[in-house]
Amino acid sequence: MKRYLLLLPLALSLQFCTYSQTNKKLAMEDSTKKNNPVYSNTDTSKVKMSDDEWKKILPENVYYIARQKGTEPAWSSPLETIKDKGTYYCAACGNPLFVSDTKFESGCGWPSFYEPVTKSSVVYAPDHSYGMNRTEVMCGRCKAHLGHVFNDGPPPTGLRFCINGVVLDFKKAKDAEEHYNKGKKG
């Protein structure tokens, strides 16, 4: 019993440490967006930039996935398990990609959705890397690599968009609506 009482303060201190790191990460991500001239949740114009330009404005982990077609480790994204209502945006350009109503637990280790916000939210390309036949999913605005789509999802589409959480920004429904309305006014 005494051992458990000694471990309780340690566990609590680690929880606060994680909370602090999460807040620092979010603050850093916000400042990165401010330095990104193409980031917008309302602009629908296509984005064409060189890899060198992307490298200057994207965090290293986002650049690796979005521009170099990398993959984050399974179950590493906090977005994989959140259940909040809201919208998922491209972390590279801010394009709306998926809404929480289309998110489902697939067990694959990455955030999964059965349908994009609109047909033009994402674009597709054949992917034969690693000897596999897959369909790559990219942002419809900036062509950032997001992940892949498979034909083993739930109704009504039967699709499973398996998306890297690193290239997603999530805004809760109320926050997203306020941000959208500010964009329409300004």
N, C-alpha and C positions, 0 to 999 in steps of 0.2 A: 504494500500500500504506500509506503514511504517513497518508493521508487517512482510511482505514478505521480505523486505530489511534486517531486523534484522535476519531472519531465513537463508538467503543465506550464510553468513559466517559460521554459525553452520553446515549447510549441507556440505559445502566444507571441513571443518575440519574433519567431520566424514568420508568423502570419502578418505582423505589422511590417516586417521587412519586405515581404512580397507585395503588400499593398503599396508601400512607398515606391518600389521599383516599377509597378504598373503605372502609377501616376506620373513618374518621371518619363516612362516610355510614351505615354499619351501626350505629354507636354512636348516631347521631342518630335513626335509625329505631327502635331499641330504646327510647329515651327517649320517642318519640312514642307508641309502643304503651302504655307505662306510663301516659300521660296520657289514654288512650282508655278510658273506662269500659265500652264494649261489646265491646272486643277480646277474643275468646276462641276457642280452637281446639276447644273441647268444648261450649260453650253453643249450643243449637239454637233458642232462642227468637227470634222475629222482632224486628228492630230498627226502631223508628220514631222518627226524629229530624228536626228542622227543618234546612233548609240552613244556617241560622246556627249551629246546634249542631255540625253536621259541619265547618263552616269553622273553628271554634275548635280542633278536635282532629285534623284531618287535615293533613298537609303539603300545601303549595300544589299540587304536581304531582299528588298523589293526588286531592285535591279536584276539580281540573280534569277529570280523566278520570272519576272515580267519580260525581260529583254533577252535572257540567255536560256529560257525555257527550262529552268531548274524545277526541282520539286522539294518541298519542305518535308521533314520527317512526319510520318503518320502520327496522329494524336498529339501533335505539338502545338496546334492552334487553339487558343481559347475560344475562337468563334465556332469551333466544331460542336461544342456542347451548350452554347447559350440558347435560351428559349425566348428571349425578349422579342417583342414586335418591332419591326423596323425595316430598313432598306440596306442592302449591301451594295457598295459602290466600288469601282475600280480604284485601287490605291495609287495607281500611276496618273490617272487623268480625272477621276471623280465621276465617271459615267455610271448611271444607275444600272445595276446588273440583275439583282434578284431581290425579292421581297421575302420576309420571314415566313409568310403563309405557304410558300412553296418549298421550304426547308424541311428535311426529314432525316431521321437517324438511319443511315445506311450500314453502319458498322465498318466502313472502309477506312476510317481514321482521318478523313478530311471533310470539311463542310460539304453537304450534298443538297442539291435542289432538283426539282423535277421540271422547272420551267423558268426561263429568263423573264425580266420585266416586259420587254417587247421583243419582237423577232429581230430587230436591228441592234439590240443591246449587246449581242455576241455574234461573232462570226466563226466559221469552222474551217478546218484544213485537215487533210489526211496526215496521219502521223505513223510512220513505219519505223521509228527509232526502236532500238533494242530488240529488233526482230518481231515486233508486235504490229498488229493492224488496229489502230485506234483512231479516234477523231479528236483532234485538238480543239479546244475552245479558247477563243481570244476575245478581248474587249472589242466591241464594235466601233469604238471611237478611236482608240490609240493602238489597237492590235497587240496589246500586252498579253502574254501567255497567262492563262488562268488555270488551266487543267485540262480535263478530258470529259467527254460525254459518252455514256454507255446505254445500251438498250435493256437495262435490267432494273429500271426504276418503278415507282408506284403509279397507279392511275392518277390523273387522267391521261398523262403523256406517255408513261412507260419509260421515261428517260431518267438517267441519274447523271447530273452534272456534278462531277467530283472536282472540287475547286480548292486550290491552295489558299489557306487563310491569310497568308502573308500579303497577298495581292488584293485583299478585300478590306474596305473600310466599312464599319457598321455604324449606322446612326439609328437610335431609337426613334420610333414613329413620331412622337411629339417634337423631338429635336430636329428631325429631318423636315417636318412640315414647316417649322419656324424658319429653318435655313432656306428652304425652297421659296417661301414667301418673301424673305429678304432679297433673294436673288431676282425675283420678278420686279420688285420695287426699284432696286438699284441698278 
